Amino acid sequence: MADKNLFDYNEDSIKSLDWKEHIRLRPGMYIGKLGDGSSADDGIYVLLKEVVDNCIDEHTMGFGKHVDVEIKDKTVSVRDYGRGIPLGKVVDVVSKINTGAKYDSKAFQKSVGLNGVGTKAVNALSSYFKVTAFREGKQKIAEFEKGFLTKEYKEEKTTEQNGTAVEFIPDEKIFKNYHYLPEFLDNQFWNYCFLNAGLVINYNGKRYVSKNGLLDLLQRKTNEDENRYPIIHLKAEDIEVAITHNNQYGEEYYSFVNGQFTTQGGTHLAGFREGYIKTIRDFYKKDYDASDIRGSICAAISVRVQEPVFESQTKTKLGSQIMFENGPSVKNFISDFLGKELNNYLHKNPETAEALKKRIEQNERERKELAGIKKLANERAKKANLHNKKLRDCRFHFNDAAEGKNKNEINAKRLETTIFITEGDSASGSITKSRNVETQAVFSLRGKPLNCFGLTKKVVYENEEFNLLQHALNIEEGFEDLRYNNIVIATDADVDGMHIRLLLMTFFLQFFPDLVKNGHVYILETPLFRVRNKQETIYCYDENEKQKAINKLGNKPEITRFKGLGEISPEEFGKFIGDDIRLQPVMLLPEVHIQQLLEYYMGKNSPSRQDFIIDNLKVELDLAEVSGI
């Protein structure tokens, strides 16, 4: 058989995929990364968001005051009480690209989705999709599988209120081993309500509603007794901000455009940060350093713009520069608002102004104390980075610019970027050999890191390992230039591994809590057992899974207990950090006080911790004693 000519290029070489095929072949272009639900930006949450966004847009236009959401097993149902899809267009709206009402700016002045892709992507990526429109006493139902219309019902009479109901099941061939985490759903629904005061969301029997918008959001995200002054809450048409400072390191922002949580910020967040600095300098008539003004800030900003331009279909970063036709840029609009409203607030509230000034001046003192050691540490880090044996880097990074015609694909890669923090050469060796070099990096620790609880940020520069780690992550000046979306702690599942895990979590919570609060830190789950016979191999993550595997394989299968990551061969390890990776997100509940949490678990001689251990200590009796021998 003759070799195929590799240079053949003719009409047959050109393929045109229909919308369903293209979405299923390149889902990352439409919903970002796929994931299994262990990350807040995984695809299954984006699917839910795309459907709920349509309900929110109806509410924003003044139609429908509540939304019902139910997730049972893996079936998602969303019902709004807006105007309902026009019955003659039910099929088109969910299955024809560039079809929708949002091209008519009169119908949807400041909505989230403008390109008519959202629900089509949900349809294409669902093994089952059903849409029902209720309108003026009539209803129309259509059912789909993977984007293909399977049944279209005739119009029928109904007593249901106007609105739209969508039911879908994400396709398990695309979203493998997926599960919805209640904490992420809880946060998602609260955000919708904070941004739409008066909107009621009912989710599986729980009611979400907010009266005070971003003020409620910041009250939920901060601890009142750790805030340096009461939350500043300012509102005007098309803009709302809430601001406070606390005792933690770093900067923490929650930014929104037209109700969309822009996790990667954009021009509106940049405008807020610049406008805030200018306003503070003007008010105090002092040229404070920008990092001192923003240090320890916790703020939320929401703007509503006409026809926003996002940098990707997942709408996590605003790229739009214009707010209204012939109007000011987003940055100028926000800067002008802060220059007037925040300035007025500080003049009217001198106690808050004084507390803010003290916080800024404390940041200034701490920065100057660090200056000398910081310079030396950074010089050492720069030299080490040239031949950094601790870091095996990857090709794509989270802070890469997504430009050109392939920007959606680049964005999908950026979301997948992961750095594994490992301990020891054997573990890091296995991961390094089996990783995806495009999106997965490895940072190797040397032994146990320092317990940094109660120490100042000076230790980050004095400790070579911590300094190299912050440089690898690129978080010294804040996390907006973070190089990896997922920071994964990969340690053995023994006592030493657990201890290293706690020490690393202490490091992040103490000095970079915004990484944890914004969902970037994870624990890698690796199998404890391998159960196999000649026909099949099953990897098990706990005793229950092991027992099920034994029952399935029967006839005394071979059982291997993995004591450490180094025992798992690179070929096997590739299975645990690929499509089937299991990650446990490190999450902070809103009511958790970071310093109290760290004091309890990582403080010296914590009495409450000692009492807990003593009260819950289980003594394993000697077998001979039990037997009465």
N, C-alpha and C positions, 0 to 999 in steps of 0.2 A: 504494500500500500504506500503510495507516494506521500511524502510529508506535505502537510497543508502549508500553503504559502502564507506566512505570517503577515505579509504586506498587502494581502487582498483587502481592498477597501472599496465597497460599492454600495448600491442602494440597499442591498440586503443587510448591510452592516448597521444601518440606522434603525433604531427601535423607538417606537413611541408608546409609552405606557399610559393607560388610562388612569384617572385620578385614584381609583381604588388600589390599583397595582403599585402606583408610585408611592402612595402613603405607606402601604404594607412593606414595600421594599426598602424605603428610606424613612422609617418612622421618626428617627432622630431629628429630621429636618422640620417635623411638625410638632412634636411633643417633647423635644430634648432627649434625655436619656431614658432608657426603659426601666431598669431596676425592678426590685421585688417588693417595693413599698417600705423599705427600711430608711429611705431618704425622703425628705419633704418635697423634693423636686422630681421624684420618680414619676414615670408616665401615667400610672393609674390615678394619681392625684390631679395631673394635668387634664386627663379625660373628664374627671368630675368637675374640675374648674371650668372647662370649656362649656359644659352644659349649664352650670349654675350661673356663669357670666351672662348668659342670655336672659336668665330670670332677673338678674340684678339690673340689666339694662332696661328691662320692662319697668321695674320698680323706679329706676331713676327718672324715667319718662312720666312717672305718675300713675302707673298701672300695676296693681298687685302689691299688697302690703306684707305678704308672707310667702315663704317657700317651704315646702315639705320635702325632706330628704330621708330616704331609707336605704340602708345597706344591710342586706341579709345574705349571709354566706358570701358569695361573690357577685350577687345581683344588686345593681345600683338603680334606684328609682328617684326621679326628681320631678316635682310637680309645682308649677307656679300658677298664679292667678292673674296673669296679665291679660292682654287682648287675645291671645291665641293665634297660632299661625293661620293665615287665610286658607280655608279648606282646599281650595283648588291648587295650592302650592306646597302642600305638606311633603310630598315626595321630593320635589325639586329642592326645597330648602335644606334637606339633610343629605342630598345625594348629588347635587350639581354644583361644582366649583364655581365661584363668582356669582352665586345666587343668594340674595338676602336683602333685607330692608335697610341695612346699614350703609348702603351706597347713597341713600337719600338722606342727606344731612339734616333735613327737616324732621324726619322720623326719629333718628337717633343722633342728637346733637353731639353728645360727648360720651360715646359708648366705648367699651373695651375692645371688642372685636370689629374690625372694619373690612377684613378681606374675605369673609364668607367661607373660611376654611374650617373653623372650630368644630362644629357638630359633624361635618363630613369626615374629619379625622377620627372622631369618636366612633362613628358608624363603621368606617373601614377597619378599625382596629378592635372591633367587638365581634365575638362569635355570635352574639344575638343583640339586635338593636330594634327597639320598638318606639314609635313616636305617635302620640295621640293629641290632636288639636280639638279643643272645645271652643265653640264660637257661636254665639247667638242661638242657643238651644239645639245646635247640631254638633256632631263629632265626626272625625275622620281618623282612621288608624292605618298605619303602614308598618310592615315588619321587614327586617333585613338580616342577612348573615354575611359578615365580612364585607359589608358595603353593597352587596347584591340584594335587590328587592326580591323578597320571597312571597309576599302577599300584600295586596292593597285592598282594603275593605271599602265598601260603598259608604257614602254618607248616611248617618243614622241620627235619629232624634236623641236628645239627652237632657237630663235635668242638672247636669254638672255645671258649675260656674265656669265662665270663660277662663282660658289659660291653656297651658301646654304640659303634657306629661311625657317624660322620656325614661325608658328603661333600657339598661344595657348590661352586658356581661363582657368585661375585657377578655380578649382572646388569649388563652393560656399558652398558645404556641408562640406568642410574641412576649407576653409578660409571664415569665416562668416563675413558678412557686410564689406568686404574689399574695400579699395580704395587706389589708388596710390597718394602719396603726391609729388607735383612737386619739392619741396625743396630737398627731398631725392634722387629723380631721377637726379636732376641737379648735386648734389654732386657726385653721382655714376658715371655719364658720364664724369664729369671733371676729376675724379681720373683716369679713363681709359686713358684719353688724356695726363694727366701729366706724366703718367708712360710709355707712348708710343708716344714720340715726333714725330709729323708728321701725326699721325693717325687722321682721321676726323670722327666724329660721328654726324650724322644728326638725331635729335629726334624731331618729330612733327614740322618740319620746322626750328628748332633752330640748329645752327652749333657749334660744340665743336672741338677745335683744340688747341694744345700747341706747342710752339717752344722750350721752355726752361725747360721743365720737372719740377722737384721738385722746382726749383726757382720760377716758375709760381705758383705752389701750395702754397708755403709759402707766396708769395705776396698776394694771395687771402685770406689766413687764418689770416694774420696779418695786422695791420695798420702801414703804413710806419712812421708816425710821432710819434708812440709809441715805435718803435724799438730802442734799444740802439745803434745799429750799423747796417750797410748794411748787408743784408743776405749773409752768406758764402755759396757758392755753389761749391761742389767738385764732380768730376766724374772719374770713371775708368771702365774698363771692369767688368761687373757683379755687380757694386756697384755705388750708387749715394746718396749723402746726401746734405741737406740744413739746415742751423742752424742760429738762431738769439736769442736774449734775449729781453724781453719787460718789462713793468711795472707791469704786473699782477702777482698774486700769483700762485703757483703750477707749474707743468711741463706739457707740451703739446707735444705729439708725434703723428706722422703719419707714420706707418711702413707698408712695403709692401714686399711680396715675389712673384717673378715671375708675378708681376702685380696684385696680390691678396692683398686687404686691410686687413691686420691682425689686427683687432680691439682689440684683446686681447694680442697683442705682441708676445713674444716667445723668442727663443734663439738669434735671430738676433737683437731684440731690447735690450735685456739684454747685448749683446756684444757691442752694440753702447754705452749704458750708461756707462758701465765699461771702454771701450776704450776711451771715451771722457774724463772721470775723469782722467785717467792715463796721457793722452796727455796734459791736462791743467796743472796738477801738474808738469809734466816734463818741460813744456815750461816756467812756471813762477818760477820753482825751489822752490816751496812752497807747503807744505802739507795741502792744503785747505780741509775743510770738504766737503764731497760729496754733501750734501744737499745745500751748498752755491754755489757750481759750477753749479749745475743743476737747482737751483731755478730760476723761471721765464723764463726757456728755452722754445723755440718753435722750433721743429726740425722735419725733415722728412728723412726717410731712405728707400731705395729700394735696394734689392739684388736679384740676379738671381742665382738659384742653380739647380743642377741636382737631379731629383727625390726627391723633398722635402717631408718630413713626417709631416703632420699636425695632431693636436690632435683630430680633429673631421672632419666629412664630410663637414661641413660648412667652414672649412679652415680659421678660425679666429685666430688661434694661431699656430706658427711654433714650432714643436718639434724636427726637424732635427738637428743633431750635425755635420754631415759631408757635406762639400761643394762639393768636387770632390773626386773620388776614389783615395785613398792614399794621399789626400790633407789635408789642414788645416781645423780645425773646423770653423764653422761659426763665433764664437766669436773671434778666433785668426785672422781670415781673416779681420774682421772689425777693430779690434784693431790695426793691422799692417797698414791698410790703413789710419786710423786717425793719428797714430803715425808719419806717413810720410807726408801725404798731408795737414792735418790741421796744423801741426807744421810749415810746409813750408809757408802756407798761413799767419799765424800770424806773422812770421818773415818778410814777404814781405809787410804786412799791419799793421804798428805800431799803427795807429790811432784806428783801430778795436781792436787790442790787448789791448790798454789802456782802451777803453770803456768797454770791457769785464771784465777787471780787476776791474774797478770801480763797475760794477754790482755785481761781486762776493763779493767784500769787503762790499758793502751795505747789501747784504744778511747776511754776517757774523755778522755785527753790529746788525741787527734786530734780528737774532737768539739769540745772547748773551743777548740782552735786554729782550727777552721773557723767557730765561732759568729759572729764579727764579719762575715766576708765572706759567709757563708751568708745572714744577715739582709738585707744590702744586695742580694745577687743575687736573693733571693726577692721583694723589693720591686720590683726592675726587671722580673722575670719576670711578676709580677702585673699591672703596668702594660702590659707587652707583650701579655699574654694577652687584654686587653680589645680590642686591635686587632691580634691576631697574624696578620700577613700570611703567615707561614711555614706556618701550620696551616690546612688546609681540613678541618674536622671532619665526622664522620658522626653519624647519629641514635642508633644503638645503641652500647653500650660493653661491654667484657668484664667490668667491675666493676658492671654494672647488677644490681639486685636482681630476681630472677625470682620473681614472686609472682602469685597469682590463678589463674584457670582457664586462662590462656594461658601459664603458666610454661614448659611444654615448648617452645613455639614461641619464646619469648623466649630460652631457653637455646640453642636452635639458632642464633638470630641472634648471640648473644654469642660463640659459637664461631667464627663467620664474620668477626668484626670484625678489620679489617686496617688498618695504617697503612703507606703507601708512603713511604719516605725517598728523595727524589730530589735531583738536582743541576741547578740552572739552571731558568730560567723556561719554556723550550720544553718540556722533558720533563715538568715538573710540570703545565704547562698541558694537555698531551695527556691525562695521567692524570686530572686534575681534571674535564675535560669528559666523559670516558668512564666514570668510576667509578660504582659503585653507592652513592648518597649515604646509603643506610641503614646500610651496614656497612663502607664503605671511606673512609679518611681519607688526606690527603696532607700530608707535611711537607717543605718545600723548603729545601735547603741553599744557602748562598751560597759557591760555590767549594769548595776542598778543606778538610776539617776538620783540626784540629791532630793531629799524631802524639802521643798522650798516653802512650805506653809509658814507664815509669819515673817518671812524674809522680804526685803524690799527688792525692787526691780534691778538693783545693783547686782544681785546674784546672777541674773540672766547674762550679764556681760563678764562676770568673774568666772563663771563656770563654762569651760570651753565647749562642752557638749550642748548645753542649752543655747549658747551663742550661735554655734553652727546650725542648730535646729531652727532657730528663728530666722537665720539667713537663708536656709534651704526653703523655708516656707514663705519668705519675703514678707514678714509681718512686723518688722521692727517699727515701722511708721504707721501701723494700722493694717486692717485686714482687707482693705479695698483692692490691694495689689497682690492678694493671696495667689500663690502659684499652683495650688492643687485644690480642687473642689472638695475632695474627700481626704481627710486625714485619718488613717486607719492604724490603730494600735494593734500590732500583731505579736502577741506574746504567748508563751506556753500556758496551758490550762492547769498548771500546778501552782503550789503556794508561792514560789518565787515569781512566776509569771504574773499572778494576780497582784503581787506586791508592786512589780514594775508598772503594771497597768494603773494602779492607784497613784503612784508617784507621777506618772505622766499626766493623768487627769488633774492632779493637784497643780501641776505646772501650768496647764491651760486655764484652769478655773481661776488661779491666782493672778496670772499676768495677762492672759488673752481670753477673758470670759466671752467676748463677742464671737469667737470662733465656735464655742459650744452653743451659745444662744441662737446663732444663725445656722445651726445644724450641719457643721462641717466635720465634727469629730465622731468616730465610730470605733467599735471593738470588732475585730475579725473573729468570727466563730470558725473553728476548725474541728474536724471530726475527732471524737475520742476513740472510736472503734472502727475496725474494718472487718466485716463479716462476709465470707465468700465460700463458694464451692467452685467446681470446675466450670459451671455454666454462668455464674453471675457473681458480681461483687457489689456489696452495699456498704456505704459509709454512714456511720451513725454518730449523732451529736450528743446523745444522752442515753441513759439506761433503757428508757422506754423504746426508743428507736432501735436499740440493739436487740431487745427482746422480740420486737416485731420482725426484724430481719431474720432472727434465728427461727422463728415460727414459720416464716415464709420459705426459707431455704431448706429447713428440716435436715434430718439425717446427720447431725453433728457437724455443722460447717466449721471452717477454720476461723477463729476469732483473734484479732490482733488489737492490743491496747496501745494507742500512741501516747507515749509519755511526753513528747515534745515535738515542736515543729521540725526540728532537725532530723527526726526519724522518718518523716514523710518524704518520699523521693520527689524530685522536681517534676517528673511525669505525672505523679498523682497530685502534687500541689497545684498544678495548672487547672485542675478541675474545681478547686476550691476558691480560686480567685478570678474565675472567668464568668460565664453567664450565670452559673449557679452559686455565685458568691453569697455568703450569708453574713450580713453586717448587723450589729446591734448598735443603734444610734445612742450617743451619750446625750441625754436630754435633761433640761432643768425645768421643773414645774414652776409656774408663776409664783407660788407661795414659798418657794425654797429661798432661804438666805444663804448666799454662797459662803460667807465667812463663818456662819454658824455650822454649816455643813462640813467645811474643812476642819474647823476646830474639833468637831465631834470625831471625825474619822482619822485626821492626820495630826491633831494637836498632841502635845506631850502630856501624858498622864491625865487624860480627860476622865474625870470621875464618872460621868454619865456613860462613857464607853465601857469603862471597867465594870460598872454595875450591870450593863446590858450583857456583857460576855459572861459574867458570873451567873446571872439569872437564867441564861439560855444555854449554859454549858451542859453538854451531854457526855456522860462518862460511859465508855464502853467497858463493860465488865469482862474480866478474864473468863475464857471459856470453861476453865476448870471450876471456877466459882459457881458459874451457872449450872454446871453439871453436878455440883455437890461433891466433887472428888477431893 
